[in-house]
């Protein structure tokens, strides 16, 4: 049953597009999937030196990961009107067979839909698909759309295979046909032998994953073939938008970079969407210059881990942004992308 919550405090919406839940019934299914081997992408996504602190970090927000009402107080404190929620499936779920993968995705979609339905004026839900099985993925996309979910979250690779590969083209075609936003969020880094210490698997590895995902999508010609795609890259796009000069120079100097594309990589940046979970206001200004203020949306990575605790202040105090740009970033862009009435 839908419940009432606090009224909006600002004239334009404040929407947080990057938040997570960890719903027990989904985790219970995913934990049954065993990953064998020690190769890239098969190891536990949190390396041993970080396991202790990762577990400690998970204790405090337990209720906010599982209970709709528990999050409202924090949202109100932050000034956030709505959250876009998703459940990052543990990476091993994508190593399951297709049937098992779809069962896990179906439970995720139903659980997220139930979570959102409790406070539909405060939550928007993103679903999951078993990308290791394309036929089941296409069916699940229809299903999650039918139960009111507004998009789908996927990892930055599937079994270490980059997202631009030809085997995933049916997924991208379907997402474009359904006008379904696709949120790309990494879990660790695949080839992380040098990143186990000092939390580098997260602070350096995950932005690398995002850069690789963008590069694959660009260079494989996905955005040329499906120009109406709505792809969101977590954490401000990782490294690529802020170090585009080298990829652009390679496009000019190396013919192998131009096999599938007809313009330099940075020219595609305005076809992606990004969140503001970057913790550096100088980077936000650069991202606006590279991609445009209509492509960026406010995010926090709530409720655990490296959270932007003052998302509105982060945007408001950013230099060289007009009031109109700030309102777009803080909510109007998300409202348009996810078709939220404001």
N, C-alpha and C positions, 0 to 999 in steps of 0.2 A: 504494500500500500504506500502510495506517495505521501510524503510528509512535508510540512511547511518549514521554511528556514528564514534566516534574516533577509531583509530587503537590501537591494543594491544601494551602495552609498555614493556612487559617482555617476556622472551624466552619461558616460560611455562605459561599456563593460570592461571588467578586469578578469581576464581568462588565463589560467595557468595551464599550458598545453603539455607539460612534462611532469607527470606524477605517476606513482606506482602503487599497486596493491599486491599482496601476496596471499591469495585465498587458499585456505588449507585443503579443500577438496581437489584443487588443481595440483597442488604440490604433492599430494598423496599419490596421484596417478603418475606424475613425472618422476618421482623417486624410484618407481619400479623399473625405469629404463636404465639398463646397465651399459656403460660405454667401455668397450674393450680397446686396449692398446695405449701406447704412450706417445703417439705421433701428434703433430700439430692439430690443435682443436679438440683433441680427445681427453686431455687432462682436465682436472677440476678447474673451473674458471677462476677460483680464488686460490692462489699459490700458498703454500704452507706458511711462509712468514707473515701473511696477512690473515690467516684463518682465525686466530685468537681475537684480534681486534674487530674483525668482521662480525664475529658472533656477539661480541659485546655491544657493538653498534646496533645490532638487530633487536636487542632486548627492549630498549626504551620505547620505540614507536610501534610495538607489537599491535596494539589496538587500532592504531591509525592505518595499519596495513590491511586490516581485516574488517573493520567496522565503519560504515558510512558516517554515523553520527559522531564518532570520535574525531574525525578530521575537521568538523565544522568550526570548532573553537580556533584552531590554528589558521584556518582559511580567513575567518573574520579578523583575526589579529593581523594577518598579512594584508588585508584589504582585498582578498581574492573573491570574486563573485562565483566563479565556476572553475572546476578542475576537469581536465581531460585525463582520464585514468587508463592505465594499461597494466597488464601483468606480463613482465618479462619471463617467459618460460625458461626454466633451466636449460642450458645449452644441450644437454643430453637428449632432450625431447626430440630434437631434430635428427638424432641418430636412431630413433625408433623406426620400425616398419611403418608403412603408410597407414594401415588400419589403426595401430596404436596411436600414431601421431594425430590422426583425426579425432580419436576419442579424447585425447588430452586437449586438443584445440576446441572441441565441442564443449567440454566442461568449462574451459576458460571463458568461452563466449557466453554461455548461459549464466555463469557466476558473475561475470562483469555486468551483464544486462540486469541481473537481479540487484546488484550493488547500486547501479545507476538509478534504477526504478524507485529506490527508497526516497531519494531527493532529486528528482529530475530537473529541478531548477538550479541545482548546484553541481551536478556531475554529467559528463559526457563520456561514453565508453568506447574504447578501441578493442577490437578482437584479435584473434590469432588464427593462423592457418598452418597446415602441415606441409610446408614447402618442399619437403623431401618427396612428396607425391603430388604431381601437378593435377591429375584428374580430381583427387580428393580436395585439393586446395581450391579449385574453381567452384566445386559444390559448396564448400564451407564459406566461401566469400558470399555466395547468394544467401546462405543461411544467416550469417551474422548481420547482413544488411536487412534481412527480413525481420529480425528481432530488435531493430532500432540502434544497433551499434554504428558509429559514425566513421569508422575507418579500421585499419589493421596495423598492428605492430609486427615488425619482422626484425631478425638479427642482421648483422652486417655481413654475414656469410652463412651458407648452408653446407655443413660438412666440409668446410674450408673452400667451398666453391663460391666464387665471386658472383654478386647478384646480377651482373650484366650478361652472364653466360646464356647461351641460346636456350638451354633447357628451362630457363625461367621466363621465357618470352610470353608464354600463354598467361602467366600470372600478371605480367605488366599490361598485357592487352586487356585482360579482364578488369584490372584496376582502373584503367583509362575508361573502359566502357561503362563501368558502374560509377564513375566519377568519385572513386573511393580514395581518400587520403591514405598514404602509406608512410608510417613512421618507422624510420630505421634507427635502431638502438643497439649498440654492441654490448657484449658481456665478456669483458677482458679482452685479450689479444691472442690470436692463434699461435704465432711463432714467438713465444715470450720467454725463452730460456734466459735472456739477458735482463729481463724485467721483473724477476721474482722479488727482489729486495726493494725496500723503501717505498712500497706501494706504486712502483713505476708501471706495473701491469695496468693500473687504472689511470694514473695521471698522464702517462705518455702513451701507453698501449691503446687505450680506447680512442683517443683522438686520431691515432694512426689507422685504426679500424674504420673510422668514419671517413677519413681521407681516401682510403682504399675503396670503400663502397662507392663514394662519389666518382672516383676515377674510373672504376669499372663501368658504372652506369653511363658515364660520359663517353668513354673510349669505345665501348661496344655498340654505341649508336642507339641506345635505348631512348634517349630524349629526342633524337631525330625521328625515330619510327613511331614514338608515342608522345607527341608534343604536348598533349593535354594532361599528362600525368601530374599528380599532386604528391610529390615526395618531400617528406620532412626529414631533415638530418639532425639528430640530437646533438647537444653540446655545441651549438653554433657552427656545425659542419666539420668539427675536428680541425685539422691543420690546413687543409687545402685552400680555403678561401683567403687565408692570411699569408700564403706563400705561393701565390699563383704564378709569379714571374718565371719560375723555373719550368713549370709544365707548359706555359705558353711559349717559352723559348724553345723547348723541345719540339713543340708542334711546328715551329718554323724551320728548325734545323734537321729534324729527323723524319723521313718519310713514313716509317712504320707507325708513327703516332697518328697519322692522318688516314689510315685505312678505312675507318668507318665514319669519320666526321669531317665536316667541311669548314669548321671555325675553331678558333682556339679554345681550350678548356674553360678559361674564365668567362667566355661569352655564354656559357651554360649556367653560370651561378644564379642568374635571375630566374631560372626555371625550377630551382629548388626552394623549399621553405626551410627555415632554421628556428631554433629556440635561442633564448638569451642566457642559457646556463653556461656562461663563459668566465664570469667572475672578474672581468677586466673591461671597464667602460671604454677604454681606448679601442679595444677590439670591436665593441659594438658599433662605434662610429665607422670603423673600416668596413665592417660587414654591411652596413647600410650603403656605403659607397659602392661596394662590389655587387650587391644583390638587389638593393632597393628597399625602401621602408615598407613595401607591401608584402615582402617575403619573410618577415621576421616576426616571431611571436614570443610573448613572455613565457618563461618557464622557471621551475624551481628544482626539479629532481626530488621533490618531496615524496616520502617522509623521512628517509634515512640516507646516511652517507653524506656526500658533499652537496649540501643544499644551499641554494640562494635564499637566505632567510628574509630578505627585504627586496622582493622582485620589483615592486613598484618604485621604490627608492632607487634601485639600480638603473631603471630606465629614466626616471625623472631627473636624476642628477647627471645623466650622460650629456656631454657637451655636443654642441652643434646639431642638436635634433630639435625640430620645431614641435610645437604643441600638437599639431596634427599628426606628425610622425610618431610621437610618443603614444598618442591614443590608438593609432593603428597597431603599434607593436604590443601595447598592453591588453588589447582585446578585440579591436575591430577586425583585424586580419583573421584571427581565429574564428570569430563569429561568422565571417564570410566563408572561410574554408570548410568549417564543420556544419554550416547551415544552421546556426543557432540564432533564434529570434532574440533581438535585443530591444 
